[in-house]
């Protein structure tokens, strides 16, 4: 992913991994439960725009 920050790349990899591993409905509460971070850490980046090149 050219032009993407390291934290954005790591975040996308983590989100995709969680989407594939969580059975059933996936929301921010589930991401916080099964992920390594709190719910708010997953919620905040979805409010920002993702800069593409």
Order of alpha helices (4+ residues) and beta strands (2+ residues): alpha-alpha-alpha
